[in-house]
Amino acid sequence: MIIRNARENELTFIREQRVHSYKEHSKNLPLEHWEALKKAISSEADIQPGVELIVAEWEGKVTGSVALFPAETDAYEGAVELLDYPEIRMLAVSPDTRGRGVATALVSECIRRAKAQGCTAIGLHTGQFMEMAIHLYERIGFERQPEFDFEPANDGIIVRAYKLELT
């Protein structure tokens, strides 16, 4: 597996792969929530200044991606106050390559980059329905930060905040 920066000509594919990867959650969400999530993960938020778009390449194919937003960035269009640490967003792994450590490798790369930049913490937000992702983040050591949770669609579905201290 190769972890590297995304190439500009891969952006459309990466966004489509995100939607495909998240689609399994659509059956458990109200339609309006799924549509809002789909819009967010396929938006151009990943090309804002300072955002690092990282991919995992397996046997010559992009099998997953993640966006690392710098500290003090409006990663959630005003839904969360600006945080003083970088945020991991839009982690996605193609369903046919899950179980190979792709997500762990992408999160680990975000942590490595945050440490290299001198950051003392890194955070993320994830939907309460993303049980496998929550398990991954907690296994790595991320801890809940409920004061930064938010409810994007006013439908009772909470996006949970997590933070990892980088010591």
C-alpha positions as CSV (number, residue, x, y, z in Angstrom):
1,M,0.0,0.0,0.0
2,I,1.2,3.5,-0.9
3,I,0.0,6.5,1.0
4,R,0.5,9.8,-0.9
5,N,-1.0,13.1,-1.8
6,A,-3.9,13.0,-4.2
7,R,-3.4,14.2,-7.7
8,E,-5.6,16.8,-9.2
9,N,-6.8,14.5,-11.9
10,E,-8.1,12.1,-9.2
11,L,-10.5,14.6,-7.5
12,T,-13.6,13.5,-9.3
13,F,-12.9,9.8,-8.7
14,I,-12.1,10.4,-5.0
15,R,-15.4,12.3,-4.4
16,E,-17.4,9.6,-6.2
17,Q,-15.6,6.9,-4.2
18,R,-16.5,8.7,-1.0
19,V,-20.2,8.7,-1.9
20,H,-20.0,5.0,-2.9
21,S,-18.2,4.2,0.4
22,Y,-20.8,6.1,2.5
23,K,-23.8,4.8,0.6
24,E,-24.3,1.8,2.9
25,H,-25.4,4.3,5.6
26,S,-28.1,5.7,3.4
27,K,-30.6,3.0,4.3
28,N,-30.4,3.9,8.0
29,L,-30.7,7.7,7.5
30,P,-33.6,10.0,6.7
31,L,-33.4,10.9,3.0
32,E,-32.7,14.6,3.8
33,H,-29.8,13.6,6.0
34,W,-28.3,11.3,3.4
35,E,-28.7,14.0,0.7
36,A,-26.9,16.6,3.0
37,L,-24.1,14.1,3.8
38,K,-23.7,13.2,0.1
39,K,-23.5,16.9,-0.8
40,A,-20.8,17.5,2.0
41,I,-18.6,14.6,1.0
42,S,-18.7,15.3,-2.7
43,S,-18.1,19.1,-2.3
44,E,-15.0,21.0,-3.1
45,A,-14.2,21.6,0.6
46,D,-11.2,19.3,0.1
47,I,-9.4,21.9,-2.1
48,Q,-9.6,24.8,0.4
49,P,-6.2,26.4,1.1
50,G,-4.1,24.3,3.4
51,V,-6.2,21.1,3.1
52,E,-4.1,18.0,2.5
53,L,-6.0,15.4,0.4
54,I,-4.3,12.0,1.0
55,V,-5.0,8.7,-0.7
56,A,-4.1,5.1,-0.2
57,E,-3.1,3.3,-3.4
58,W,-3.4,-0.5,-3.5
59,E,-2.1,-2.4,-6.5
60,G,-2.2,0.7,-8.6
61,K,-5.7,1.8,-7.6
62,V,-6.9,4.5,-5.2
63,T,-8.7,2.5,-2.6
64,G,-9.3,5.2,0.0
65,S,-8.8,8.8,0.9
66,V,-8.9,11.3,3.7
67,A,-8.8,15.1,4.0
68,L,-6.6,16.8,6.6
69,F,-7.9,20.3,7.4
70,P,-5.5,22.7,9.1
71,A,-6.2,24.1,12.5
72,E,-8.5,27.2,12.6
73,T,-10.3,26.1,9.4
74,D,-14.0,26.2,9.0
75,A,-14.2,22.5,8.0
76,Y,-18.0,22.3,8.7
77,E,-19.3,25.5,7.2
78,G,-20.0,27.2,10.6
79,A,-21.5,24.2,12.3
80,V,-18.5,23.9,14.7
81,E,-16.4,26.7,16.2
82,L,-12.9,26.9,14.8
83,L,-10.6,24.5,16.6
84,D,-6.9,25.0,17.4
85,Y,-5.9,21.6,16.0
86,P,-6.2,20.0,12.6
87,E,-9.2,17.9,11.7
88,I,-9.5,14.6,9.8
89,R,-12.5,14.7,7.4
90,M,-14.1,12.5,4.8
91,L,-12.3,9.3,5.5
92,A,-13.5,6.8,2.9
93,V,-12.4,3.3,1.9
94,S,-13.8,1.5,-1.0
95,P,-16.0,-1.3,0.3
96,D,-14.2,-4.0,-1.7
97,T,-10.9,-3.2,0.0
98,R,-12.0,-2.9,3.6
99,G,-10.3,-5.0,6.2
100,R,-6.8,-4.4,4.8
101,G,-5.8,-1.6,7.1
102,V,-6.4,1.2,4.6
103,A,-8.4,3.4,7.0
104,T,-5.8,2.9,9.8
105,A,-3.0,3.8,7.4
106,L,-4.8,7.0,6.3
107,V,-5.5,8.1,9.9
108,S,-2.0,7.2,10.9
109,E,-0.7,9.4,8.1
110,C,-2.8,12.3,9.2
111,I,-1.5,11.9,12.8
112,R,2.1,11.7,11.4
113,R,1.6,14.9,9.4
114,A,0.0,16.8,12.3
115,K,3.0,15.8,14.6
116,A,5.4,16.9,11.9
117,Q,3.7,20.3,11.8
118,G,4.2,20.6,15.6
119,C,0.5,20.1,16.5
120,T,-0.3,18.9,20.0
121,A,-3.7,17.4,19.0
122,I,-5.8,16.3,16.1
123,G,-9.5,16.0,15.9
124,L,-12.4,14.6,13.8
125,H,-16.1,14.4,13.6
126,T,-18.1,11.3,12.7
127,G,-21.8,10.4,12.5
128,Q,-23.2,8.5,15.4
129,F,-24.2,5.8,12.9
130,M,-20.7,5.1,11.7
131,E,-20.0,2.4,14.2
132,M,-17.0,0.9,12.4
133,A,-15.3,4.3,12.1
134,I,-16.0,5.0,15.8
135,H,-14.4,1.7,16.8
136,L,-11.3,2.5,14.7
137,Y,-10.9,6.0,16.2
138,E,-11.4,4.8,19.7
139,R,-8.9,2.0,19.2
140,I,-6.3,4.5,18.0
141,G,-6.9,6.6,21.1
142,F,-9.3,9.3,20.1
143,E,-11.4,10.5,22.9
144,R,-15.0,12.0,22.8
145,Q,-15.3,15.8,22.9
146,P,-19.1,16.1,23.2
147,E,-18.9,19.9,23.6
148,F,-18.1,20.1,19.9
149,D,-20.8,17.7,18.7
150,F,-23.4,19.1,16.3
151,E,-26.7,18.1,14.6
152,P,-26.4,19.1,10.9
153,A,-29.8,18.3,9.7
154,N,-31.9,19.0,12.8
155,D,-33.1,15.4,12.7
156,G,-31.7,14.0,15.9
157,I,-28.6,12.5,14.3
158,I,-25.5,13.7,16.0
159,V,-22.1,14.2,14.5
160,R,-19.7,13.3,17.3
161,A,-16.4,15.1,18.0
162,Y,-13.2,13.3,18.9
163,K,-9.7,14.4,19.7
164,L,-6.4,12.7,20.1
165,E,-3.6,14.3,22.1
166,L,-0.3,14.1,20.3
167,T,2.4,13.6,22.9
